[in-house]
Amino acid sequence: MITIDYKSRVPIYDQITAGFIRLKTLGILKPHDKLPSVRSMASSLGINPNTVQKAYAILESDGVIYSVSGKGS
C-alpha cells in the first residue's frame, strides 16, 4: 500500500501523506474507504504512531480524509 524510504531526506509523515494522495488519485482508495488505524499503520511500517497521527492530521486538514468519532478515518 504505502512504502517508506528511510534513507530519503523527505520526512516520513510527508511520505505517508503523499502515498495516500497518490492512492486516492489512482483510484485505489475510493471515497469513504476506511483507512488503517494509526497503530496498525505504524506497526506495519515500523514507525512511531505519532508520525502516522501527524500524517493523518495533515491529510484531514487538507480535506483529503475525514474522521468519524469512534470509527476512524
C-alpha positions as CSV (number, residue, x, y, z in Angstrom):
1,M,0.0,0.0,0.0
2,I,2.4,2.7,1.2
3,T,6.2,2.3,1.1
4,I,8.6,4.4,3.1
5,D,12.1,5.3,2.0
6,Y,14.0,5.5,5.3
7,K,17.1,7.0,3.6
8,S,15.2,9.8,1.9
9,R,15.5,13.4,3.2
10,V,11.7,13.7,2.9
11,P,10.1,13.4,6.4
12,I,8.3,10.1,6.9
13,Y,5.0,11.9,7.6
14,D,5.3,13.7,4.2
15,Q,5.9,10.3,2.5
16,I,2.8,8.9,4.1
17,T,0.6,11.9,3.1
18,A,2.0,11.7,-0.5
19,G,1.3,8.0,-0.6
20,F,-2.3,8.4,0.4
21,I,-2.8,11.2,-2.1
22,R,-1.3,9.0,-4.8
23,L,-3.5,6.1,-3.9
24,K,-6.6,8.4,-4.0
25,T,-5.5,9.9,-7.3
26,L,-5.0,6.5,-8.9
27,G,-8.5,5.4,-7.7
28,I,-7.2,2.7,-5.4
29,L,-8.7,4.4,-2.4
30,K,-12.3,5.2,-3.1
31,P,-14.4,7.8,-1.3
32,H,-15.5,6.7,2.2
33,D,-12.9,3.8,2.3
34,K,-11.7,3.3,5.9
35,L,-8.0,3.9,6.5
36,P,-5.9,1.6,8.7
37,S,-5.8,2.6,12.3
38,V,-2.9,4.7,13.4
39,R,-1.5,1.8,15.5
40,S,-1.8,-0.8,12.8
41,M,-0.3,1.5,10.2
42,A,2.6,2.4,12.5
43,S,3.2,-1.3,13.3
44,S,3.2,-2.4,9.6
45,L,5.6,0.4,8.6
46,G,7.8,0.0,11.8
47,I,7.5,3.7,12.8
48,N,6.2,5.7,15.7
49,P,2.4,6.1,15.9
50,N,2.8,9.8,16.4
51,T,4.3,10.1,12.9
52,V,1.2,8.4,11.4
53,Q,-1.1,10.6,13.5
54,K,0.7,13.7,12.2
55,A,0.3,12.5,8.6
56,Y,-3.4,11.7,9.2
57,A,-3.9,15.2,10.8
58,I,-2.3,16.8,7.7
59,L,-4.5,14.8,5.4
60,E,-7.6,15.8,7.4
61,S,-6.7,19.5,7.5
62,D,-6.1,19.4,3.7
63,G,-9.5,17.8,3.2
64,V,-8.2,14.6,1.7
65,I,-9.7,12.4,4.5
66,Y,-12.2,12.9,7.3
67,S,-12.6,11.3,10.7
68,V,-15.7,9.9,12.3
69,S,-15.7,9.9,16.0
70,G,-15.3,6.3,17.3
71,K,-15.0,4.8,13.8
72,G,-11.7,6.1,12.4
73,S,-10.6,8.0,9.3
